[in-house]
Amino acid sequence: MKNNLIDSIESYIKLKKIPCSRLADNDAKMLIEKLVNHHSLDLSRLYLWEDIIPKASFFYGDNSSLWEDRFYSFLQDYDNEIYLSVTDDEFYPWEIFKCEKKTIIGLLNEQQYFEFFIFDISLKQILFDTHHNELILLEKQ
């Protein structure tokens, strides 16, 4: 993982004193393994979202306000605490941050663009933001 991106995220969290923290490596590993098992995803793939059948997808292009509106609407079905997995076009393992849902858009808007996905403790949904400027929602009850 690119340390400067993780450092930037952690610096923003500290500067703004937002309720968000990076998970310990072992906790992140256990959580990701539960998530991929629940959704039958393959951790050996660079992009977990490839070849999935999404519940919804939305191409936002370079329009950040369009991204924010659609991202916010997808967030409505998530618990108040969500997990942000910073994939940034890299193979697993990834850094995971546990954040309050209401802070995630501000955090993401203050970073360079990077690929990520979010989920909550229910593991029902995964929202991917891809390098194709597309939001992809995967859902499994």
Secondary structure, 3 states (H helix, E strand, C coil): CCHHHHHHHHHHHHHHCCCEEECCHHHHHHHHHHHHHHHCCCCCCCCCCCCCCCCEEEECCCCHHHHHHHHHHHHCCCCCEEEEEECCCCCCCCEEEEEEHHHHHHHHHCCCCCCEEEEECCCCEEEEECCCCEEEEEECC
